[in-house]
Amino acid sequence: MSDVHLLRRSRLRERCAAHGGAACAVLITRVANVRYLTGSAVPGAVLLLAPGGRDTLVVPADLAPAGQPASGERSLQVRAPAAADEDGAVTAAALAARAGADSLAVEEHDLTVARHRALATAAPGLGLTALTSTVEQQRLVKDEEEIAALRIAAEITDHALGELLESILVGRTERHLALELERRLIDHGAEGPAFPTSVATGGHAGLAGHLPTDRRVEEGDFLSVCLGARYRGYRCRIGRTFVIGTAPSDWQIELYELVFAAQRAGREALLPGTPCREVDRVTRQVLDAGGYGDALGPATGHGVGLEIGEDPRLAPAVMSKLDDRVPVTVEPGVHLPGRGGVRLDDTLVVRPQADGGPELLTITTKELLAL
C-alpha cells in the first residue's frame, strides 16, 4: 500500500498547491485522514506535507519507536516532538516554517480553538488557511483494496450476528447481548466494533442509536440489533430485527414488511449518477404511503469507510450525486412508542447496472425470523 499512500498525498499536495501556491504546507490532524494518507494508526499522530515534497509523520514522543507507518514506506519521515508534552501539530507547524512555507492549510473542522491558537503562536510567520473537507472528499470514492477491507468487515459482522442468533436469547439483557456481539467481532478478526453496538428489545426495538440497558429479552418481543466490525480501519454497519420466541403477530408482520419494502427501494436506487436526495425520497415515499413518513428521521443513510459516518449523506437537502465505488448504508426504521419497532440496515457499494448494480456487503438474511 506504500505506493497508494504516496499517490494519495501527491494528489492532495497538487490540489492544495493549486489554491495556496507552491509554498503552501498542509497539516493533517484528523485521525482517519492521517491513516488514509499514511497507513499509520498511531494514536495522536499528525501529518505534515511541506514544500518540496517532504512528508513527515509526527508521532507522540512515547510512541516514536513504534511510529513507523503501517505501509513501511520510505518516502515518509517519522519524527517526535522535542519535548514529551509538546503537541505534534505544533511541532509540525514549526517544521513547515523551517521548510520555507509561507502558509499552512489546516483542518479547522478538526481543531479546537486552543490548538488553532497554539499553531499560530508556534509559527507566527505562517498564514493559517482552511483545508475544509478536502481529504474527506478525496476519500469518498474507494479503491478496490479499500472495498475488499469493507467486505471482510462485513463478513466478520455477519458471522458474529449469525452465531448470536443460534444461542438462547430469552432472559438475557440488552447490555449482555451487546457485549457478547462485540466479543464475537474480535474473535472473528475485527480490530474492534465500528461503533457502539445497539441491542434493543421490547419497547426499545427500532430506536435509532439505542444504548443497551438491563432490560431482559421476553417472549413476543421485537429484538433489533445494529452492529459493525472495524477491519484495517474500515467500518461497516448491519441492522436486523427479529421476533422472540413465537410466531410474529399481524402488526409485527405488517410493520416489518413496510420497512423491508422501504429499504429495498433505497437499495435499488444506489446507482452512479443518482441524486443522494432521490435515494432518501424513494425510501421515505414507501414509509409515507404506510402512514409512517415522519419515522425515518433526517436521512436514509450515509457513507462509510475509515469512519462510520462519512459523506455522502442520503438526505432530502443534499444536492450531490452518487459516484461509482462509494460505500453507503441504507437504514430505515419505524419505532412505535411503547410497542417497539423495526430497523433494517445494510452496507452496500454503489455500482453501475453493467457491473450488476449495487453490491450488498452485509448478507445476513432479512427474513422475519422468530428466534
C-alpha positions as CSV (number, residue, x, y, z in Angstrom):
1,M,0.0,0.0,0.0
2,S,3.0,2.4,0.3
3,D,2.7,3.5,-3.4
4,V,-1.1,4.1,-2.8
5,H,-0.4,6.3,0.2
6,L,2.2,8.3,-1.7
7,L,-0.1,8.8,-4.6
8,R,-2.9,10.0,-2.2
9,R,-0.6,12.5,-0.7
10,S,0.6,13.7,-4.1
11,R,-3.0,14.3,-5.2
12,L,-3.7,16.2,-2.0
13,R,-0.5,18.3,-2.5
14,E,-1.4,19.2,-6.0
15,R,-4.9,20.3,-5.0
16,C,-3.6,22.4,-2.2
17,A,-0.8,24.0,-4.4
18,A,-3.4,24.9,-7.0
19,H,-5.2,27.1,-4.4
20,G,-2.4,28.1,-2.0
21,G,0.7,28.1,-4.1
22,A,3.8,26.0,-4.2
23,A,4.9,27.3,-0.8
24,C,1.8,26.1,1.0
25,A,2.2,23.4,3.6
26,V,-0.6,21.1,4.7
27,L,-1.2,19.8,8.2
28,I,-3.5,16.8,8.7
29,T,-4.7,16.2,12.2
30,R,-8.0,14.2,11.7
31,V,-7.2,10.6,12.7
32,A,-9.0,9.0,9.8
33,N,-7.3,11.3,7.3
34,V,-3.9,10.6,8.7
35,R,-4.5,6.9,8.3
36,Y,-5.8,7.3,4.8
37,L,-2.7,9.3,3.7
38,T,-0.1,7.2,5.5
39,G,-1.4,3.9,6.6
40,S,-0.5,4.7,10.2
41,A,-2.9,4.2,13.1
42,V,-0.5,5.6,15.7
43,P,-2.8,7.5,18.3
44,G,-2.1,11.2,18.3
45,A,-0.1,11.2,15.1
46,V,-0.3,14.2,12.7
47,L,0.9,14.5,9.1
48,L,2.8,17.4,7.5
49,L,3.1,17.9,3.8
50,A,5.8,20.6,3.5
51,P,7.0,22.4,0.3
52,G,9.5,20.4,-1.8
53,G,7.7,17.1,-1.4
54,R,8.8,16.4,2.2
55,D,6.3,14.4,4.1
56,T,6.6,14.0,7.9
57,L,4.5,11.9,10.3
58,V,4.9,13.5,13.8
59,V,4.1,10.9,16.5
60,P,3.9,11.3,20.3
61,A,7.3,11.0,21.9
62,D,6.3,7.9,23.9
63,L,5.2,6.1,20.7
64,A,8.1,7.2,18.4
65,P,9.9,3.8,18.4
66,A,6.7,2.1,17.1
67,G,5.8,5.0,14.9
68,Q,6.8,3.7,11.5
69,P,3.9,3.8,9.1
70,A,1.9,0.6,8.7
71,S,2.9,0.6,5.0
72,G,6.7,0.8,5.8
73,E,7.2,3.3,3.1
74,R,10.5,5.2,3.0
75,S,9.1,8.4,1.5
76,L,7.6,9.3,4.8
77,Q,9.8,10.6,7.6
78,V,8.8,9.8,11.2
79,R,9.6,12.3,13.9
80,A,8.7,13.0,17.5
81,P,8.3,16.4,19.3
82,A,11.4,17.6,21.1
83,A,9.5,17.7,24.4
84,A,7.4,14.9,25.6
85,D,4.4,17.2,26.4
86,E,4.6,19.1,23.1
87,D,1.6,18.8,20.7
88,G,2.7,17.1,17.5
89,A,0.7,19.7,15.5
90,V,2.8,22.5,17.0
91,T,6.0,20.6,16.1
92,A,4.7,20.2,12.5
93,A,3.9,23.9,12.2
94,A,7.5,24.8,13.2
95,L,8.9,22.2,10.7
96,A,6.7,23.8,8.0
97,A,8.1,27.3,8.8
98,R,11.7,26.0,8.7
99,A,11.0,24.3,5.3
100,G,10.2,27.7,3.8
101,A,6.4,27.5,3.8
102,D,4.5,30.8,3.7
103,S,1.1,29.4,4.6
104,L,-0.2,26.3,6.4
105,A,-3.5,24.7,5.4
106,V,-5.2,23.2,8.5
107,E,-8.2,21.1,9.2
108,E,-10.1,23.8,11.1
109,H,-13.1,21.4,11.4
110,D,-10.9,19.1,13.5
111,L,-9.0,21.7,15.6
112,T,-10.1,23.1,18.9
113,V,-9.8,26.9,19.3
114,A,-6.9,26.4,21.8
115,R,-5.0,24.2,19.3
116,H,-5.5,26.7,16.5
117,R,-4.1,29.5,18.6
118,A,-1.1,27.3,19.6
119,L,-0.3,26.7,15.9
120,A,-0.4,30.5,15.2
121,T,1.9,31.1,18.1
122,A,4.4,28.4,17.2
123,A,4.8,29.7,13.6
124,P,3.8,33.4,13.6
125,G,5.2,33.9,10.1
126,L,2.8,31.3,8.6
127,G,-0.7,32.3,7.5
128,L,-3.2,29.7,8.6
129,T,-5.8,28.8,6.0
130,A,-8.7,26.3,6.0
131,L,-8.3,23.0,4.3
132,T,-12.0,22.4,4.8
133,S,-13.0,18.8,3.9
134,T,-10.6,18.3,1.1
135,V,-9.3,15.0,2.3
136,E,-12.7,13.7,3.2
137,Q,-13.8,14.4,-0.4
138,Q,-10.8,12.6,-1.7
139,R,-11.7,9.6,0.5
140,L,-15.2,9.4,-0.8
141,V,-14.7,7.1,-3.8
142,K,-12.9,3.9,-2.6
143,D,-10.4,1.8,-4.5
144,E,-10.8,-1.9,-4.7
145,E,-8.4,-2.6,-1.9
146,E,-10.5,-0.4,0.4
147,I,-13.7,-2.2,-0.7
148,A,-12.0,-5.5,-0.1
149,A,-11.4,-4.4,3.5
150,L,-15.0,-3.4,3.8
151,R,-16.1,-6.8,2.5
152,I,-14.1,-8.6,5.2
153,A,-15.5,-6.3,7.9
154,A,-19.0,-7.2,6.6
155,E,-18.2,-10.9,6.7
156,I,-16.9,-10.7,10.2
157,T,-20.1,-8.8,11.2
158,D,-22.4,-11.4,9.5
159,H,-20.6,-14.2,11.3
160,A,-20.9,-12.6,14.7
161,L,-24.6,-11.9,14.3
162,G,-25.3,-15.4,12.9
163,E,-23.7,-17.0,15.9
164,L,-25.7,-14.9,18.3
165,L,-29.0,-16.0,16.6
166,E,-28.1,-19.6,17.3
167,S,-28.0,-19.0,21.1
168,I,-30.7,-18.7,23.7
169,L,-31.8,-15.1,23.9
170,V,-34.8,-15.1,26.3
171,G,-33.9,-13.7,29.8
172,R,-30.7,-12.1,28.7
173,T,-30.2,-8.3,28.9
174,E,-29.6,-5.9,26.1
175,R,-26.3,-5.0,27.6
176,H,-25.1,-8.6,27.9
177,L,-26.0,-9.3,24.3
178,A,-24.2,-6.2,23.0
179,L,-21.1,-7.2,24.9
180,E,-21.2,-10.7,23.5
181,L,-21.6,-9.4,20.0
182,E,-18.6,-7.2,20.3
183,R,-16.5,-10.1,21.7
184,R,-17.6,-12.2,18.8
185,L,-16.5,-9.5,16.3
186,I,-13.0,-9.6,17.8
187,D,-13.0,-13.4,17.9
188,H,-13.6,-13.3,14.1
189,G,-10.7,-10.9,13.4
190,A,-12.1,-7.4,13.9
191,E,-9.9,-4.7,15.4
192,G,-13.0,-3.8,17.4
193,P,-16.6,-2.6,16.8
194,A,-17.1,0.1,14.2
195,F,-19.4,2.0,16.6
196,P,-21.2,1.2,19.9
197,T,-23.3,-1.9,19.3
198,S,-27.0,-1.4,19.8
199,V,-29.3,-4.1,21.1
200,A,-32.9,-3.1,21.7
201,T,-35.8,-5.2,22.8
202,G,-39.5,-4.8,23.6
203,G,-40.5,-1.1,23.6
204,H,-36.9,-0.1,22.8
205,A,-36.8,-2.0,19.5
206,G,-36.5,0.1,16.4
207,L,-35.0,3.1,18.2
208,A,-32.0,4.6,16.2
209,G,-28.8,4.6,18.2
210,H,-30.4,2.9,21.3
211,L,-27.9,2.4,24.1
212,P,-28.3,-1.1,25.6
213,T,-29.9,-1.3,29.1
214,D,-30.6,-4.0,31.6
215,R,-34.0,-4.8,30.1
216,R,-34.3,-8.5,29.5
217,V,-35.5,-10.2,26.3
218,E,-39.0,-11.5,26.7
219,E,-41.3,-13.8,24.6
220,G,-43.1,-12.0,21.9
221,D,-40.6,-9.0,21.8
222,F,-39.2,-7.4,18.7
223,L,-35.4,-7.5,19.0
224,S,-33.5,-5.1,16.9
225,V,-29.7,-5.3,16.7
226,C,-27.2,-2.9,15.0
227,L,-23.5,-3.6,14.9
228,G,-20.5,-3.5,12.7
229,A,-16.8,-4.6,12.6
230,R,-13.7,-2.5,12.1
231,Y,-11.1,-4.2,9.9
232,R,-7.9,-2.4,8.9
233,G,-9.6,0.8,9.9
234,Y,-12.6,0.3,7.6
235,R,-16.1,0.1,9.1
236,C,-19.4,-1.4,8.1
237,R,-22.9,-1.4,9.5
238,I,-25.7,-4.0,9.7
239,G,-29.1,-3.8,11.4
240,R,-31.7,-6.6,11.7
241,T,-34.9,-7.1,13.6
242,F,-36.3,-10.4,14.8
243,V,-39.3,-11.7,16.9
244,I,-38.5,-13.6,20.0
245,G,-40.0,-17.0,20.9
246,T,-43.3,-17.1,19.0
247,A,-44.6,-16.6,15.5
248,P,-44.9,-12.8,14.9
249,S,-48.3,-11.1,15.4
250,D,-50.1,-9.4,12.5
251,W,-49.0,-5.9,13.4
252,Q,-45.4,-7.1,13.6
253,I,-45.6,-8.7,10.2
254,E,-47.2,-5.6,8.6
255,L,-44.6,-3.2,10.1
256,Y,-41.7,-5.4,9.1
257,E,-42.9,-5.7,5.5
258,L,-43.3,-2.0,5.3
259,V,-39.8,-1.2,6.5
260,F,-38.4,-4.0,4.3
261,A,-40.1,-2.5,1.2
262,A,-38.7,0.9,2.1
263,Q,-35.2,-0.4,2.5
264,R,-35.4,-2.4,-0.8
265,A,-36.4,0.8,-2.6
266,G,-33.5,2.7,-1.2
267,R,-31.0,-0.2,-2.0
268,E,-32.2,-0.5,-5.6
269,A,-31.7,3.3,-6.2
270,L,-27.9,3.1,-5.4
271,L,-26.6,3.7,-8.9
272,P,-23.9,6.1,-10.2
273,G,-25.4,9.5,-11.1
274,T,-28.4,9.1,-8.8
275,P,-29.0,12.2,-6.6
276,C,-28.5,11.4,-3.0
277,R,-31.8,13.0,-2.2
278,E,-33.5,10.6,-4.6
279,V,-32.4,7.6,-2.5
280,D,-33.9,9.3,0.5
281,R,-37.1,10.2,-1.4
282,V,-37.9,6.7,-2.7
283,T,-37.3,5.2,0.8
284,R,-39.3,7.8,2.6
285,Q,-42.1,7.5,0.0
286,V,-42.8,3.9,0.9
287,L,-42.9,4.7,4.6
288,D,-45.2,7.7,3.9
289,A,-47.6,5.5,2.0
290,G,-47.8,3.3,5.0
291,G,-48.5,6.2,7.4
292,Y,-45.0,6.5,8.8
293,G,-43.5,9.2,6.7
294,D,-42.1,11.1,9.7
295,A,-40.5,8.0,11.2
296,L,-37.4,7.9,9.0
297,G,-35.5,10.8,10.7
298,P,-33.3,13.3,8.8
299,A,-31.5,10.8,6.5
300,T,-31.9,7.4,4.9
301,G,-28.2,6.6,5.2
302,H,-24.6,7.8,4.8
303,G,-21.2,6.9,3.6
304,V,-18.9,4.5,5.4
305,G,-15.1,3.8,5.3
306,L,-12.5,4.8,7.8
307,E,-15.3,6.5,9.7
308,I,-18.8,5.2,10.1
309,G,-20.5,8.5,9.3
310,E,-18.8,9.8,6.1
311,D,-20.1,11.6,3.1
312,P,-22.4,11.3,1.2
313,R,-25.5,11.8,3.3
314,L,-28.7,10.3,1.8
315,A,-30.9,13.2,2.9
316,P,-33.6,15.5,1.3
317,A,-31.4,18.6,1.2
318,V,-28.2,17.0,-0.2
319,M,-27.6,18.2,-3.8
320,S,-24.7,15.8,-4.7
321,K,-25.0,12.6,-6.8
322,L,-23.7,9.2,-6.1
323,D,-20.4,8.0,-7.7
324,D,-19.3,4.5,-8.6
325,R,-17.4,2.7,-5.8
326,V,-18.9,4.8,-2.9
327,P,-20.0,2.6,0.0
328,V,-23.1,3.7,1.8
329,T,-25.7,2.5,4.3
330,V,-29.4,2.3,3.8
331,E,-31.1,2.2,7.2
332,P,-34.8,2.9,7.5
333,G,-36.7,2.2,10.7
334,V,-40.0,2.8,12.4
335,H,-40.5,2.9,16.2
336,L,-43.9,2.8,17.8
337,P,-43.7,4.3,21.4
338,G,-44.4,1.6,24.0
339,R,-44.6,-1.2,21.4
340,G,-41.2,-1.3,19.7
341,G,-40.4,-1.3,16.0
342,V,-38.2,-2.4,13.1
343,R,-34.8,-1.3,11.8
344,L,-33.1,-2.7,8.8
345,D,-29.6,-1.5,8.0
346,D,-27.2,-2.7,5.2
347,T,-23.9,-1.6,3.8
348,L,-23.7,-1.5,0.1
349,V,-21.3,-0.3,-2.6
350,V,-22.6,1.9,-5.5
351,R,-22.0,0.0,-8.8
352,P,-23.4,0.6,-12.3
353,Q,-26.0,-1.8,-13.7
354,A,-23.4,-3.1,-16.2
355,D,-21.5,-4.4,-13.1
356,G,-24.5,-5.9,-11.5
357,G,-25.9,-2.9,-9.7
358,P,-25.4,-2.1,-6.0
359,E,-23.1,-4.6,-4.3
360,L,-24.6,-5.8,-1.0
361,L,-21.8,-6.4,1.6
362,T,-23.9,-7.4,4.6
363,I,-25.8,-10.5,3.7
364,T,-27.4,-11.8,6.9
365,T,-31.0,-12.7,5.9
366,K,-33.7,-10.1,6.1
367,E,-36.4,-12.7,6.5
368,L,-38.5,-12.0,9.7
369,L,-37.3,-14.8,11.9
370,A,-38.9,-16.0,15.1
371,L,-36.0,-16.9,17.4
